[in-house]
Structure formats: C-alpha cells, structure tokens
Amino acid sequence: MIGWADARREPFRIFFPLGTLLGLVGITHWLVYALGWAGAYSGFFHAGIQVGGYMLGFILGFLLTALPRFAGTAPASSAELTVFLALFLTHPVLLALGQWIAAEAAFIGLLLLLVVFAGRRFATRRATVGPPPEFIWIGLGVLHGLLGAGLLMLGQAGVLPVWALAVGRPMAQQGFLLSIVLGVGGFMAPRLMGRDFLHISPAGVSAREARRVRRRRLTLHALAGGLLFGSFLLEGAGAIPAAYGLRAAVVTGELAWTTQFYRPPAVPDRYVQLVCISLWVIVCGLWGAALLVRHRVAMLHLMFLGGFSLMAFAVGTMVVLSHAGAGERLRRPLWVLNVVGLGIAGAVAARLAAELLPAWFFPFLGLAAACWSLAGLSWLGFALPYVVRSVPPETFARVHDAVKRQVMDISASRPHG
C-alpha cells in the first residue's frame, strides 16, 4: 500500500482516481436528469467539472509526476501537494453550490500553483537538456486557462459585457485543453507510436546549430499559439465559422508536424492505437464545428468525449501500469481498454444521435452518460489496484529509466527542422 511519500513522488496516484470520480459526477449529472431524478440541470456545472475536475485531474497527475523527472529535481513537497489537493477539491464543491466566480478563482489558483511548481523545478534543474520545444504549449495552455477564467469571472460579475463570456468560456475550456494536448501529446504521441520524431537535442550537429533548430521550432510553436489565441477573439466577435476554421487549421497543422497522426502507428499496443484515434477525433471534431456550425455543440462533444477523454484513459493506463512495475502488460491485450473504447464510442454515438433526433434529446444524453460511466468505472476499477501498489526504490528507478528510454531520445543521429 502506498504512503504519503509515494503520493508526493508520483501525484498521479491521487489525481487520476480523483479526476475519474469527478468525471463520473459531472457526466451522471445528465443521467440523473434524463431519468427524472432531478428537476433541473446546469450545462455550466457539467462543463466546469469535466474540465476543472476530470481533465485537470489527469493533467495535474501527469505534470506533477513528470516535470520533476524531466528537470531532474525534487518531487512535490508536502506543502505543495496539500495546497494542490485543497484547491482541486474545493473547485467542484463551489461549482455544486453555484458559486461560479469563486469556482473560477479556485481554477485560476490551481493554474498559478502549477506555474510556480514548474518554474521552481526548471529554475533549479539538474538535467543537461532543456524541456522539449513542444512544452511551450503547456505554458500557452495555462495562459489560455488563466485569461479565459479571468474573463469569465469579470463577465459573470458584470464588470465586462457579454463578449467576455463568449471569449472566456471557450478559451478556458477548449484553448486550455487543446494547448495541453499539443504540448504533451505533441511530445509523447510520436514516441509512443514509433515515429521518426523530432528530437529534443539533435546530435551530429554543432551546439550552435542545435540551438538554432530549437529556436526555430519554439518560434513556430509560439506563432501557432498566437493564431490559436486569435481564434477565440474571432469567436467572441461572432465570426464562428472563421474562428473554428482557424482553430482547426492550427491544431491539424501542429499535430501533423509533431505526431504525423495521419499515419497508422508502428506500435500495435492497444493504448497506442487509442491515442492515435483520439488525435483523429480531436481534428475531426474541430473541423466539424467549423463546417457544421448549427451542430457545433455536438461536434465539440465529439472532440471532448472521443478525443480528450479517450486520450486521458489511454495515457493514464500507460502511466499507471508503467509506474507500478507492470509495464509488460501494455504489450498484451487489456480488457479495460476494450471496455473504455466501446463505452466512449457508445457515448459519442448517443450524443450525436441526440443532435439528430431532438425529440429524444435528453434520453440520448442519459444513454451517453451511462456509456461514459461504464468506461470510467471500469477504468477506475482496473487502475486502482495498480495505483495503490507501492514499488521498492530500485524498481521505481528501473521503471522510470525504462519509461524515459521509451518516450525520450536525446541522442539523435540527424537534425530535424
């Protein structure tokens, strides 16, 4: 059984299960209403808890575990982890109480804590190689989250007009999550899929040339980030097709460059296949929102359910098994990934059916919630025994070295532009 020291060293052991539980709370909100057990529903509560609870739980669990390893610095301290947990659990409570502004403040607090956490690690890093260029998107994601939540607060308080809500909500939800996917997914996905990826520090070239290549990649990512930011300003101005067309173009271009998602993965493992599918669904959902404006909300649910959610469970499975010393299981069929895939596919199908058959809108939403709940509960039941499994220090070091070799190569034989 794990202890507090294990949780500090690998915070995913806390945040992955909590995130999944909050996802179940947010999704069953629709199931309860569809069954007639509740007389009202709140789309803002549902979206807030799915982004700031479920998805943020997986993001925090991954980053608080991975960033100290990348930087070669100390893991989360007891004080840091306690404050993260306190704010993370406060956020859904405030949402449930309808305290929207206070909930946004808690979300902002979590993002600022993440900035401080990452800044302290990289300021004192012992690693000789800097963070991957793709990680600039993590900073851009945090910026989207902070600005979006700030605009939401000011709009809800009546300080700013309604355009603040029109810009802030998609920025805090889509901009935040898309940027994290482009950062973490842009770095990890090609390595998991067996791609000829862009190396962190190209070998075989001079230090000056390596810095030039790195600066060029950072500049291109930053320019793409500016365009993504501009897409939300376009949406706030009412240019919906143009906004989503620009957003789709940026995300498609970035993922094509960093992951080559359009090619089948060279690795047959099921979790890798699900990651590849999730990238396709994110791209298709964005283009669908741009081209089928009337059905934009359904297309965004395609992206959230079939893209973000599927990726979270697939990557979460890899992290959980690898850190429990059971990474070899990833090479074999896993029943839970089949259930997750089918459950999320059913949720997506039901949500799209609700759009096409409005007379059955809420029953289909209830069915979608039930399918997702099956996937979430199955994953939680599968993952928990591994999450609470403590591993000896020597196993911990061996596992991290193996994972690092799988997702990080700093000895490339040729440069990439």
C-alpha positions in Angstrom: 0.0 0.0 0.0 1.3 3.4 -0.9 2.1 6.1 1.6 2.4 9.9 1.6 5.9 9.7 0.3 4.7 7.7 -2.7 2.0 10.2 -3.4 4.5 13.1 -3.3 6.8 11.3 -5.7 4.0 10.3 -8.0 1.0 12.6 -7.6 -0.9 10.8 -10.4 -1.7 8.1 -7.7 -4.0 10.7 -6.1 -5.2 12.9 -9.0 -6.0 10.2 -11.6 -8.6 8.4 -9.3 -10.0 11.8 -8.1 -10.2 13.1 -11.6 -12.1 10.0 -12.8 -14.5 10.2 -9.8 -15.2 13.9 -10.6 -15.7 13.0 -14.3 -18.4 10.5 -13.1 -20.0 13.2 -11.0 -20.1 15.6 -14.0 -21.4 13.0 -16.5 -24.0 11.5 -14.3 -25.5 15.0 -13.9 -27.2 14.3 -17.3 -28.1 10.7 -16.4 -29.9 11.8 -13.3 -31.8 14.4 -15.1 -32.7 12.1 -18.0 -34.1 9.6 -15.5 -36.3 12.3 -13.9 -34.4 12.1 -10.6 -33.6 15.8 -10.8 -35.8 18.7 -11.8 -33.0 20.9 -13.2 -29.6 20.7 -14.9 -26.7 23.0 -15.5 -24.5 22.9 -18.6 -22.0 25.2 -16.9 -21.7 22.8 -13.9 -21.2 19.9 -16.3 -18.6 21.7 -18.4 -16.8 23.2 -15.4 -16.4 19.9 -13.5 -15.4 18.0 -16.6 -12.6 20.5 -17.5 -11.6 21.6 -14.0 -12.2 18.3 -12.3 -11.9 15.3 -14.6 -9.4 16.6 -17.2 -7.5 18.8 -14.9 -7.1 15.8 -12.5 -5.3 13.8 -15.3 -3.3 16.9 -16.3 -2.1 17.6 -12.8 -1.4 14.0 -12.1 0.8 13.7 -15.2 2.6 17.0 -14.9 3.3 16.9 -11.2 4.8 13.5 -11.7 6.7 14.1 -14.9 8.0 17.6 -14.6 10.4 16.9 -11.7 11.7 13.9 -13.7 12.3 16.0 -16.8 14.1 18.6 -14.7 16.0 16.2 -12.5 14.7 18.0 -9.4 12.8 17.2 -6.2 9.2 15.9 -6.3 6.3 17.8 -4.9 6.8 18.8 -1.3 4.1 18.0 1.3 3.0 21.7 1.4 2.8 21.9 -2.4 0.8 18.7 -2.7 -1.5 19.7 0.2 -2.4 23.0 -1.4 -2.9 21.5 -4.8 -5.3 18.9 -3.3 -7.2 21.5 -1.2 -7.9 23.8 -4.2 -8.6 20.8 -6.5 -11.3 19.5 -4.1 -12.7 23.0 -3.4 -13.3 23.7 -7.1 -16.1 21.1 -7.6 -17.7 21.9 -4.3 -18.0 25.6 -5.3 -19.5 24.5 -8.7 -22.0 22.3 -6.9 -23.0 25.3 -4.7 -23.5 27.5 -7.8 -20.6 29.8 -6.7 -19.3 30.3 -10.3 -17.0 33.2 -9.6 -15.4 31.5 -6.6 -15.0 28.3 -8.6 -13.2 30.2 -11.4 -10.9 31.7 -8.8 -10.1 28.2 -7.5 -9.3 27.1 -11.1 -7.0 30.1 -11.5 -5.3 29.3 -8.2 -4.6 25.8 -9.4 -3.0 27.1 -12.7 -0.9 29.6 -10.8 0.3 26.9 -8.5 1.2 24.8 -11.5 3.2 27.8 -12.9 5.1 28.2 -9.6 5.7 24.4 -9.3 7.1 24.1 -12.9 9.1 27.3 -12.6 10.8 26.2 -9.4 11.7 22.8 -10.9 13.2 24.2 -14.2 15.0 27.1 -12.4 17.0 24.5 -10.4 17.1 21.7 -12.9 20.0 19.3 -12.9 19.1 17.9 -16.3 21.6 18.9 -19.0 18.9 19.0 -21.7 16.2 21.7 -21.6 12.5 20.9 -21.8 11.2 19.8 -25.2 10.2 22.7 -27.5 6.6 21.3 -27.6 6.3 22.0 -23.9 5.9 25.7 -24.8 2.3 24.7 -25.4 1.9 23.8 -21.7 2.7 27.4 -20.9 0.3 28.6 -23.6 -2.4 26.3 -22.2 -2.0 27.7 -18.7 -2.2 31.2 -20.3 -5.4 30.3 -22.1 -6.8 28.9 -18.8 -5.9 32.0 -16.8 -7.1 34.6 -19.3 -10.3 32.6 -20.1 -11.2 32.1 -16.4 -10.4 35.7 -15.7 -12.7 36.9 -18.4 -15.4 34.5 -17.2 -15.2 36.0 -13.7 -15.4 39.6 -14.9 -18.2 38.7 -17.2 -20.2 36.9 -14.5 -19.6 39.8 -12.1 -20.9 42.3 -14.7 -17.7 44.2 -14.9 -17.3 43.3 -18.6 -20.0 42.9 -21.2 -21.3 39.7 -22.6 -18.4 39.3 -25.1 -16.1 38.4 -22.1 -18.2 35.3 -21.6 -18.2 34.5 -25.3 -14.4 34.7 -25.4 -13.6 33.4 -21.9 -15.6 30.2 -21.8 -14.1 28.5 -24.9 -10.7 29.9 -24.1 -10.7 28.4 -20.6 -12.1 25.0 -21.8 -11.0 24.4 -25.4 -7.9 26.6 -25.5 -6.6 25.2 -22.2 -7.1 21.5 -23.2 -6.1 21.8 -26.8 -2.8 23.5 -25.8 -2.0 20.8 -23.3 -2.7 18.1 -25.9 -0.4 19.9 -28.4 2.3 20.1 -25.8 2.2 16.8 -24.0 0.7 14.9 -26.9 3.0 16.6 -29.4 6.0 15.3 -27.5 4.8 11.9 -26.3 2.5 10.7 -29.1 5.2 10.2 -31.8 7.4 8.4 -29.4 4.6 6.1 -28.3 3.6 5.5 -31.9 7.1 4.6 -33.1 7.6 7.7 -35.2 10.8 9.2 -36.5 10.2 12.1 -34.1 11.7 15.5 -33.7 14.5 15.1 -31.2 14.9 17.3 -28.2 18.6 18.0 -28.9 19.7 16.8 -32.3 23.0 15.1 -32.3 25.6 15.2 -35.1 25.4 19.0 -35.3 27.2 21.8 -33.6 25.8 23.3 -30.4 25.1 26.5 -32.3 23.1 24.7 -35.0 21.2 22.7 -32.4 20.2 26.0 -30.6 19.2 27.5 -34.0 16.9 24.5 -34.7 15.5 24.7 -31.2 14.8 28.4 -31.5 13.1 27.9 -34.9 10.8 25.2 -33.5 10.0 27.4 -30.5 9.2 30.3 -32.8 6.9 28.2 -34.9 5.0 26.9 -31.9 4.7 30.4 -30.5 3.3 31.7 -33.8 0.8 28.9 -33.9 -0.1 29.6 -30.3 -0.8 33.2 -31.2 -3.1 32.1 -34.0 -5.0 29.8 -31.6 -5.4 32.6 -29.2 -6.8 34.8 -32.0 -9.4 32.2 -32.9 -11.1 32.9 -29.6 -11.2 36.6 -30.2 -12.9 35.8 -33.5 -15.4 33.6 -31.8 -16.2 36.4 -29.3 -16.7 38.8 -32.3 -19.3 36.4 -33.7 -17.2 35.0 -36.6 -17.9 31.4 -35.6 -17.0 29.6 -38.9 -13.8 31.6 -39.2 -12.9 31.0 -35.6 -13.3 27.3 -35.7 -11.7 27.1 -39.1 -8.6 28.8 -37.8 -8.6 26.7 -34.7 -8.9 23.5 -36.7 -6.2 24.5 -39.1 -3.7 25.4 -36.2 -4.4 22.1 -34.4 -4.3 20.0 -37.5 -1.0 21.6 -38.7 0.6 21.2 -35.3 -0.4 17.6 -34.8 0.6 16.7 -38.4 4.0 18.3 -37.8 4.8 16.8 -34.4 2.9 13.5 -34.4 2.2 12.5 -38.0 -1.2 11.3 -36.7 -2.3 10.7 -40.3 -0.1 7.6 -40.4 -1.0 4.4 -38.7 1.1 3.8 -35.5 4.1 1.5 -35.9 3.4 0.0 -32.5 0.5 -2.5 -32.2 -0.3 -1.9 -28.5 -4.0 -1.0 -27.9 -3.4 2.0 -25.8 -1.2 3.5 -28.5 -4.0 2.8 -31.1 -6.4 4.6 -28.8 -4.1 7.6 -28.6 -3.9 7.8 -32.4 -7.7 7.5 -32.7 -8.1 10.3 -30.1 -5.9 12.7 -32.2 -8.0 12.0 -35.3 -11.2 12.6 -33.3 -9.9 15.9 -32.0 -9.1 17.1 -35.5 -12.4 15.8 -36.9 -14.4 17.5 -34.1 -12.8 20.9 -34.7 -13.4 20.7 -38.5 -16.9 19.5 -37.9 -17.5 22.6 -35.6 -16.1 24.8 -38.4 -18.1 23.3 -41.2 -21.4 22.3 -39.4 -21.9 25.4 -37.4 -25.5 24.5 -36.5 -24.2 21.3 -34.9 -21.2 23.0 -33.3 -22.0 21.8 -29.7 -22.3 18.2 -30.9 -19.0 18.4 -32.7 -17.4 19.8 -29.6 -18.7 16.9 -27.6 -17.2 14.6 -30.3 -13.9 16.2 -29.5 -14.2 16.2 -25.7 -15.7 12.6 -25.4 -13.9 10.8 -28.2 -10.7 12.9 -28.2 -9.7 14.3 -24.8 -11.4 11.6 -22.7 -10.1 8.7 -24.8 -6.6 10.1 -24.6 -6.8 10.6 -20.9 -7.7 7.0 -20.2 -5.2 5.6 -22.8 -2.2 7.6 -21.5 -3.4 7.1 -17.9 -3.3 3.3 -18.4 0.3 3.6 -19.6 1.3 5.8 -16.7 -0.4 3.6 -14.1 1.0 0.3 -15.3 4.5 1.6 -16.0 4.9 3.1 -12.6 3.5 0.0 -10.9 6.3 -2.1 -12.5 3.7 -3.8 -14.7 4.6 -2.2 -18.0 4.9 -5.5 -19.7 1.1 -5.8 -19.5 0.8 -2.9 -22.0 2.2 -5.3 -24.7 -0.7 -7.7 -24.1 -4.5 -7.3 -24.7 -6.1 -5.4 -21.9 -9.9 -5.9 -21.3 -10.2 -2.5 -19.8 -9.1 -0.7 -23.0 -11.7 -2.6 -25.0 -14.4 -1.5 -22.5 -13.2 2.1 -22.5 -13.1 2.2 -26.3 -16.6 0.7 -26.6 -18.0 2.8 -23.8 -16.7 6.1 -25.2 -17.8 5.1 -28.7 -21.3 4.5 -27.4 -21.2 7.8 -25.6 -20.2 9.6 -28.8 -22.9 7.8 -30.9 -25.6 8.6 -28.3 -24.6 12.3 -28.1 -24.6 12.6 -31.9 -28.0 10.8 -32.0 -29.4 13.4 -29.6 -28.4 16.1 -32.0 -30.1 14.3 -34.9 -33.3 13.3 -33.0 -34.1 16.3 -30.8 -37.4 14.8 -29.7 -35.2 12.2 -27.8 -32.6 14.7 -26.8 -32.4 14.0 -23.1 -32.9 10.2 -23.2 -29.9 10.1 -25.6 -27.9 12.3 -23.3 -28.7 9.9 -20.5 -27.6 7.0 -22.6 -24.4 8.8 -23.5 -23.8 9.4 -19.8 -24.4 5.8 -19.0 -21.9 4.6 -21.6 -19.2 7.0 -20.4 -19.9 6.0 -16.8 -19.3 2.3 -17.8 -16.0 3.3 -19.3 -15.0 5.4 -16.3 -16.0 2.9 -13.6 -14.3 0.1 -15.5 -11.1 2.1 -15.9 -11.1 3.1 -12.2 -11.7 -0.5 -11.1 -8.8 -1.7 -13.2 -6.4 1.1 -12.3 -6.9 1.3 -8.5 -5.0 -1.9 -7.6 -2.0 -0.6 -9.5 -2.4 3.0 -8.2 -2.1 1.8 -4.6 0.7 -0.7 -5.3 3.9 0.5 -3.7 7.1 -0.4 -5.5 10.6 -0.7 -4.0 13.0 2.2 -4.7 15.2 0.1 -7.0 12.1 -0.8 -9.0 11.0 2.8 -9.1 14.4 3.8 -10.6 14.3 1.0 -13.1 10.8 1.7 -14.2 11.5 5.4 -14.7 14.6 4.7 -16.7 12.6 2.3 -19.0 9.8 4.9 -19.5 12.4 7.6 -20.2 14.0 5.5 -22.8 10.6 4.9 -24.4 9.4 8.5 -24.6 12.6 10.5 -24.7 15.6 10.2 -27.0 18.4 12.9 -26.7 21.0 11.1 -28.9 19.6 11.6 -32.4 21.7 10.9 -35.4 20.4 13.8 -37.5 18.8 17.2 -37.1 15.2 18.0 -37.7 13.6 21.3 -38.7 
